[in-house]
Amino acid sequence: MSEFKDKIPAAGGKIEFLYHPEHGLSTQISGFGFMAMYLVAVSMDGTRLLGTVPVAGIGQTVVYPQPSVVTYIQSDEQGMWGRNCPACEKYFRTNHVMEVTCCPYCAAWAPSLAFISKDQRTYITAYYDAFARAYIGKTNTSLDVSAITDEKAAWHYSEEKQQFHFTCDIKDCNTKTDILGERGYCPRCGRTNARKLFTETIDKMLSQWQEAKNNISDRNERRSVWEDLTVKSLSEFEALAKHLRRKLLLFPMTSKRRKQLEGLNFQKPLIANASLEEWFDISVREWAGNGISPKRLVSETELPFIKIMIQKRHILIHNGGIVDQQYLDLSGDSSVRLDERISVRSNEAKRFIENVRVMAANLLGQCGIWIRGKVTMISEDALCYNRGTLVEFKLNLGGGAKTCRGLVLNTAVLFGRGARQLWILDMDDATPAQKDQWTNKKHIVHEEDIICELPSVVIGAETLLRDNPISYPVQDGKKGMRDTPAITLTVAVPSP
């Protein structure tokens, strides 16, 4: 079994480019010990990636961009491919490489091509280079991949095993993913694995509580267990809440609100709850339920107890469990005196863990439903407006929405949702200052803000498209605007 950070090589084999005077160039792959492979279409001039090529059965017609050069990207020996998120740039491995992909770290959605790793881009460039030599020379060429070592990165790449492997347990998904850390979002369906991890952890804590209650008689040992469970249960809640916050941060908000959300302290869930209710209508205390799960509520009578336990946890961590004035002021606990060593009883530890479980379930239920209903995965089929299309759209400004016309330049991501990068041509009822600021410039808008396609022909459209080549723009409130150009290859292929 490979360990964390082990290099996991791609499978070996032989790739041959076979030239025939009448039928042209064909590709033959043989001797592979691969687990899987997927295909990527590269433009004939070698300037950009056009799309992934779907798999089809016998007798089916495969639809993909043509003319193009089809490159074969084999998996590593565990049937997975490395990915780099275009938004956060972090590396992970998964067996999901088609359609759109959700980053398991930052939860941003993007087309599959945007996640192709740096090593795979180098490999595609070398693959295309071999094709071009065979095409130009009108001759057969071959490559013995198994003879290539990691030192020849242009021809071969290896993936790197990450810390934690999980399989999505959503029905009909079952995507496998390898990530740093433990909590992650499924690259295929976007669901988090944190619910399962949190439930398993809390169940272990309750089992540990029961075992200690039944088997430990020493008073100090028992006290140590109750205190440890009190500290760890809220730590697990904090880690879960921080993980779910990553999806909330994908939504449009002011820089001030973003900073407030990033600084929200989930070690104090009741205080954080007030902000979540105000900003997102999400409550840690209460969940209305759905057709599967009933309503859940942390009752008013439990709030003073939770408040005291949170403060007990705080001084256990930061003051050795000794009561200080801050504890007395914040907890409202009148059962202890200044400088006294606090104690956590067995029933208090269990009661607190169960309350933490309910708060976490409420947060998971509401965040999951709310986010899945609002964040739209990017699907090229669903994005109706192609590059070079003239559209009418809404531009939401501080003084209200303006109707504009613009030329579609690229597919984009705006705060984690499908969007288009447009060249703004004109704006209705615009002030001179607004015209100077917005027209004849690039801007990203969500697809739902595009009103319609216009049949008119834009004079100078070819020049605009030439000056703004295909790229992949991503904009969020944390890193701002990032525009990744399409892959550039140096080998020029003449027209046949």
C-alpha positions in Angstrom: 0.0 0.0 0.0 1.5 3.4 -1.0 2.1 6.0 1.7 1.4 9.7 1.9 3.5 11.6 -0.7 4.6 8.4 -2.5 4.9 8.9 -6.2 2.3 6.8 -8.0 3.4 6.3 -11.6 1.1 6.2 -14.6 0.8 2.8 -16.2 3.2 1.8 -19.0 2.7 0.7 -22.6 3.3 1.7 -26.1 1.8 4.5 -28.2 2.2 4.4 -32.0 1.3 7.0 -34.6 0.8 5.1 -37.9 0.8 6.9 -41.2 -1.2 5.6 -44.2 -1.0 7.4 -47.6 -4.7 7.1 -48.2 -6.2 7.1 -44.7 -3.8 9.6 -43.0 -2.6 9.2 -39.4 -4.0 6.9 -36.8 -3.1 6.1 -33.2 -2.6 2.7 -31.7 -2.2 1.9 -28.1 -0.9 -1.5 -26.9 0.5 -3.3 -23.9 -0.9 -0.9 -21.3 -1.3 -2.1 -17.8 -3.5 1.0 -17.1 -6.5 1.1 -14.9 -8.3 3.6 -17.0 -7.7 6.5 -19.5 -9.6 9.5 -20.8 -9.3 11.5 -24.0 -8.7 15.2 -24.6 -9.2 16.9 -27.9 -6.5 19.4 -28.8 -6.9 21.9 -31.7 -5.1 21.0 -34.9 -2.9 24.1 -34.7 -1.9 23.1 -31.1 -3.0 26.3 -29.5 -5.7 25.1 -27.1 -7.6 22.3 -25.4 -11.0 21.9 -27.0 -12.7 19.4 -24.7 -12.9 15.9 -23.3 -13.9 13.2 -25.6 -16.8 11.0 -24.3 -16.7 7.3 -24.3 -19.1 5.5 -26.6 -20.1 1.9 -27.1 -20.0 -0.2 -30.2 -22.1 1.4 -33.0 -22.4 4.7 -31.2 -21.2 8.0 -32.7 -18.8 10.0 -30.5 -19.5 13.7 -30.7 -16.5 15.9 -29.9 -14.7 19.0 -31.4 -13.3 18.3 -34.9 -10.9 18.6 -36.5 -8.6 17.9 -33.5 -5.9 15.8 -32.2 -7.1 13.3 -29.6 -4.6 12.7 -26.8 -4.9 9.7 -24.4 -4.2 10.4 -20.7 -3.8 7.2 -18.8 -4.6 7.0 -15.1 -2.0 6.2 -12.4 -1.8 2.6 -11.1 -4.7 3.2 -8.7 -7.1 4.3 -11.5 -6.9 8.0 -10.5 -5.7 11.3 -12.1 -4.1 14.3 -10.4 -6.0 17.5 -10.6 -5.1 21.2 -9.8 -8.0 23.4 -8.9 -8.0 26.6 -11.1 -9.4 28.6 -8.2 -7.3 27.6 -5.1 -4.6 25.7 -7.1 -4.5 22.9 -4.6 -3.6 19.3 -5.8 -5.8 16.3 -5.4 -6.5 12.9 -7.1 -9.8 11.5 -8.3 -11.3 9.1 -10.7 -13.8 11.8 -11.9 -12.4 13.6 -14.9 -15.4 14.2 -17.2 -18.0 17.0 -17.3 -17.7 19.6 -14.5 -15.7 19.2 -11.3 -16.0 20.5 -7.8 -12.8 21.3 -5.9 -12.7 19.1 -2.7 -10.9 21.9 -0.9 -12.6 25.3 -1.8 -15.8 23.8 -3.4 -15.5 25.9 -6.5 -17.0 24.4 -9.7 -15.3 24.5 -13.1 -15.1 22.6 -16.4 -13.1 19.4 -16.2 -10.4 20.8 -18.5 -9.6 23.6 -16.1 -8.5 21.0 -13.5 -5.9 19.2 -15.7 -2.7 19.1 -13.7 0.5 20.8 -14.6 2.3 17.5 -15.3 -0.6 16.4 -17.5 -0.4 19.6 -19.5 3.3 18.9 -20.1 2.5 15.4 -21.1 -0.2 16.6 -23.6 2.3 19.0 -25.1 4.8 16.2 -25.7 2.1 13.9 -27.0 1.1 16.6 -29.5 4.7 17.1 -30.5 5.1 13.4 -31.4 1.9 13.6 -33.4 3.1 16.6 -35.3 6.4 14.9 -36.2 4.6 12.0 -37.6 2.1 14.2 -39.4 4.7 16.5 -40.9 7.1 13.7 -41.8 4.4 11.4 -43.0 5.9 8.5 -41.2 5.3 6.1 -38.4 6.5 7.0 -34.9 6.2 5.2 -31.6 6.8 5.7 -27.9 7.6 3.0 -25.4 6.0 4.7 -22.3 7.2 1.9 -20.0 10.8 2.8 -20.8 10.3 6.4 -19.8 11.3 7.4 -16.2 10.1 10.3 -14.0 13.3 12.1 -15.1 11.8 12.6 -18.5 8.8 14.5 -17.3 7.9 15.7 -20.8 6.9 12.1 -21.7 5.8 10.7 -18.5 4.1 11.9 -15.3 3.5 10.5 -11.9 0.8 11.4 -9.4 1.4 11.9 -5.7 -0.6 10.1 -3.0 -2.3 12.5 -0.6 -3.2 12.0 3.1 -6.8 10.9 3.1 -8.8 8.7 0.6 -12.6 8.7 0.6 -15.3 7.3 -1.6 -18.5 9.3 -2.0 -21.4 7.4 -0.5 -24.1 9.2 -2.4 -26.1 6.7 -4.5 -25.0 6.5 -8.1 -21.9 8.6 -7.4 -19.2 6.5 -5.7 -16.4 8.9 -6.8 -13.0 8.2 -5.3 -10.9 11.1 -4.1 -7.5 11.5 -2.5 -6.9 14.8 -0.6 -4.8 16.5 2.1 -6.7 16.6 5.4 -9.9 14.7 6.0 -12.9 16.8 5.1 -13.6 17.3 1.4 -16.2 17.8 -1.3 -16.9 15.1 -3.9 -15.5 16.3 -7.2 -18.5 14.8 -9.1 -21.6 15.6 -7.0 -20.2 18.3 -4.7 -21.5 16.6 -1.5 -19.2 16.8 1.6 -17.8 13.8 3.4 -17.9 15.8 6.6 -21.3 14.5 7.7 -20.1 10.9 7.8 -16.8 11.8 9.5 -18.5 13.9 12.2 -21.1 11.3 12.9 -18.4 8.6 13.2 -16.3 10.7 15.5 -19.3 11.7 17.8 -20.4 8.0 18.0 -16.8 7.0 19.1 -16.9 9.8 21.8 -20.2 8.5 23.2 -18.8 4.9 23.1 -15.7 6.2 24.9 -18.0 7.9 27.5 -19.9 4.7 28.1 -16.8 2.6 28.4 -15.3 5.0 30.9 -18.5 5.1 32.9 -18.6 1.3 33.1 -15.0 0.4 33.6 -13.1 3.3 35.2 -13.5 3.7 38.9 -10.7 6.1 39.7 -12.2 9.6 40.1 -9.3 11.5 38.6 -9.2 9.2 35.5 -12.9 9.6 35.0 -12.6 13.4 35.3 -9.9 13.4 32.7 -12.1 11.5 30.3 -15.1 13.8 30.8 -12.9 16.9 30.3 -11.2 15.5 27.2 -14.6 14.7 25.6 -15.8 18.2 26.4 -12.9 19.8 24.7 -12.8 17.5 21.6 -16.5 17.5 20.8 -16.5 21.3 20.3 -13.2 21.1 18.4 -14.9 18.7 16.0 -17.8 21.1 15.6 -15.4 24.0 14.9 -13.6 22.0 12.2 -16.9 21.0 10.5 -18.2 24.6 10.6 -15.0 25.9 9.0 -15.2 23.3 6.3 -18.8 24.3 5.4 -17.9 28.0 5.5 -15.8 27.5 2.4 -19.0 27.1 0.4 -20.6 30.1 2.0 -17.6 32.1 0.9 -18.4 31.4 -2.7 -21.3 33.7 -2.6 -21.2 37.4 -3.6 -20.7 39.7 -0.6 -18.9 42.9 0.3 -15.3 42.7 1.4 -16.3 43.7 4.9 -18.9 40.9 5.1 -16.4 38.4 3.7 -13.8 39.4 6.4 -16.5 39.0 9.1 -17.4 35.6 7.8 -13.8 34.5 7.6 -13.3 35.6 11.2 -16.4 34.0 12.6 -15.5 32.1 15.7 -17.1 28.6 15.8 -15.7 27.9 19.2 -18.6 30.1 20.3 -21.4 28.6 18.3 -24.2 30.5 20.0 -22.6 33.8 19.1 -21.8 32.6 15.6 -25.4 31.6 15.2 -26.6 35.2 15.5 -24.4 36.2 12.5 -25.4 33.1 10.4 -29.1 33.8 11.0 -28.7 37.5 10.0 -26.5 36.9 6.9 -27.7 33.6 5.5 -30.9 32.6 7.4 -29.0 29.6 8.7 -29.5 28.6 12.3 -27.3 26.3 14.4 -30.0 26.1 17.0 -32.9 25.1 14.8 -33.7 23.2 11.6 -37.2 23.0 10.2 -36.8 19.5 8.9 -37.8 18.0 5.6 -39.6 14.9 4.2 -36.8 12.6 5.5 -35.7 14.1 8.8 -37.9 15.7 11.4 -37.5 19.2 12.9 -34.5 19.6 15.3 -34.2 22.2 18.0 -31.8 23.1 20.8 -34.2 24.3 23.4 -34.0 27.6 25.3 -33.5 25.6 28.5 -30.3 24.1 27.1 -28.7 27.5 26.2 -27.4 28.4 29.7 -25.9 24.9 30.1 -24.2 25.1 26.7 -22.8 28.6 27.5 -21.3 27.3 30.8 -19.8 24.2 29.1 -18.2 26.3 26.4 -16.6 28.5 29.0 -15.5 25.4 31.0 -13.8 24.1 27.8 -12.1 27.5 27.4 -10.4 27.5 30.8 -9.6 23.8 30.5 -7.5 24.6 27.4 -6.2 28.0 28.4 -6.1 28.1 32.2 -5.6 24.6 33.4 -9.3 24.4 34.5 -8.8 27.1 37.1 -11.7 29.6 37.4 -10.8 33.2 36.6 -12.8 36.3 36.6 -13.5 36.1 32.9 -15.0 32.7 33.4 -17.3 34.0 36.1 -18.3 37.0 34.0 -19.0 35.1 30.7 -20.5 31.8 32.0 -22.9 33.0 34.7 -21.8 30.0 36.6 -22.6 30.7 40.3 -21.7 27.2 41.5 -17.9 27.9 41.6 -15.6 30.5 43.1 -12.6 32.4 41.8 -9.4 30.2 41.6 -11.4 27.0 42.1 -10.7 24.0 39.9 -13.7 23.4 37.8 -15.1 19.9 37.3 -17.0 18.2 34.5 -19.4 15.5 35.6 -20.2 12.5 33.5 -23.8 13.5 32.7 -22.6 17.0 31.7 -20.1 15.6 29.2 -22.7 13.4 27.6 -25.3 16.1 27.5 -22.9 18.6 25.9 -21.8 16.1 23.3 -25.4 15.4 22.4 -26.1 19.2 22.1 -23.0 19.6 19.9 -24.3 16.7 17.7 -27.7 18.5 17.2 -26.0 21.9 16.4 -23.8 20.2 13.8 -26.7 18.3 12.2 -28.6 21.6 12.0 -25.7 23.3 10.3 -25.2 20.4 7.9 -28.8 20.2 7.0 -29.3 23.9 6.3 -26.0 24.6 4.6 -26.4 21.5 2.4 -30.0 22.4 1.2 -29.3 26.1 0.9 -26.1 25.8 -1.0 -27.2 23.1 -3.3 -30.2 25.2 -4.2 -28.1 28.3 -5.0 -24.7 27.3 -6.3 -24.9 26.2 -10.0 -22.5 23.7 -11.4 -20.9 24.8 -14.6 -22.1 22.7 -17.6 -21.0 23.7 -21.1 -24.2 22.2 -22.4 -26.2 24.4 -20.1 -24.4 27.6 -20.9 -26.3 28.7 -24.0 -24.2 31.6 -25.3 -21.2 30.6 -27.3 -18.0 32.6 -27.8 -18.6 35.4 -30.3 -22.3 35.7 -29.6 -23.9 39.1 -29.2 -26.1 39.2 -26.1 -28.2 41.6 -24.0 -27.6 41.4 -20.3 -28.1 43.1 -16.9 -25.2 44.8 -15.2 -25.9 45.3 -11.5 -24.5 48.6 -10.3 -24.8 50.4 -7.0 -27.5 52.6 -8.4 -29.5 49.8 -9.9 -29.3 47.4 -12.9 -28.4 48.7 -16.3 -29.3 46.9 -19.6 -26.2 46.4 -21.8 -25.0 44.7 -24.9 -21.9 42.7 -25.1 -19.9 40.1 -27.0 -19.3 36.7 -25.3 -15.5 36.1 -25.0 -15.2 33.1 -22.6 -16.8 30.7 -20.2 -16.0 31.9 -16.7 -16.6 31.3 -13.0 -17.9 34.1 -10.8 -18.0 33.3 -7.1 -18.3 29.6 -7.8 -21.1 29.8 -10.3 -21.3 29.5 -14.1 -20.8 32.8 -15.9 -19.6 34.4 -19.1 -16.8 36.9 -19.7 -18.2 39.7 -22.0 -16.9 42.6 -23.9 -19.3 45.4 -23.0 -20.2 47.4 -26.1 -22.9 49.8 -24.8 -25.1 50.6 -21.9 -28.6 52.1 -21.8 -29.1 55.4 -19.9 -25.5 55.5 -18.9 -23.8 58.6 -17.5 -20.5 59.7 -19.1 -18.7 58.3 -16.0 -20.4 55.0 -16.3 -19.6 54.7 -20.0 -15.9 55.4 -19.3 -15.8 52.9 -16.4 -17.7 50.0 -18.0 -17.9 50.1 -21.8 -15.2 48.7 -24.1 -13.9 46.6 -21.3 -14.2 42.9 -20.2 -16.5 42.0 -17.4 -17.9 38.7 -16.0 -21.6 38.2 -15.4 -23.6 35.2 -14.2 -25.5 33.4 -17.0 -28.9 34.2 -15.4 -28.1 37.9 -15.9 -28.0 37.4 -19.7 -31.4 38.4 -21.1 -31.2 37.1 -24.6 -29.1 36.5 -27.7 -29.2 39.2 -30.4 -29.1 38.3 -34.1 -27.1 41.4 -35.1 -23.5 41.1 -36.4 -20.9 43.0 -34.4 -18.5 45.0 -36.6 -15.0 44.2 -35.4 -16.0 41.1 -33.6 -13.2 39.1 -35.2 -10.7 41.6 -34.0 -12.1 41.5 -30.4 -11.9 37.7 -30.4 -8.4 37.6 -31.8 -7.2 40.2 -29.2 -8.9 38.2 -26.5 -8.0 34.5 -27.1 -9.7 31.6 -25.3 -9.0 31.5 -21.6 -10.5 30.5 -18.3 -11.3 33.5 -16.1 -12.2 32.9 -12.4 -13.2 35.7 -10.1 -13.9 35.5 -6.3 -13.8 37.8 -3.4 -10.6 36.3 -1.9 -8.1 36.2 -4.7 -9.8 38.6 -7.1 -9.6 38.0 -10.8 -7.5 35.2 -12.3 -7.4 34.5 -16.1 -5.8 31.2 -17.1 -4.9 31.1 -20.8 -5.5 28.0 -22.9 -2.6 25.6 -23.2 0.0 26.9 -25.7 2.1 24.4 -27.7 5.2 25.4 -29.7 4.9 23.0 -32.6 3.2 24.5 -35.7 1.3 22.1 -37.9 0.8 23.1 -41.6 -2.6 22.7 -43.2 -2.9 19.4 -45.1 
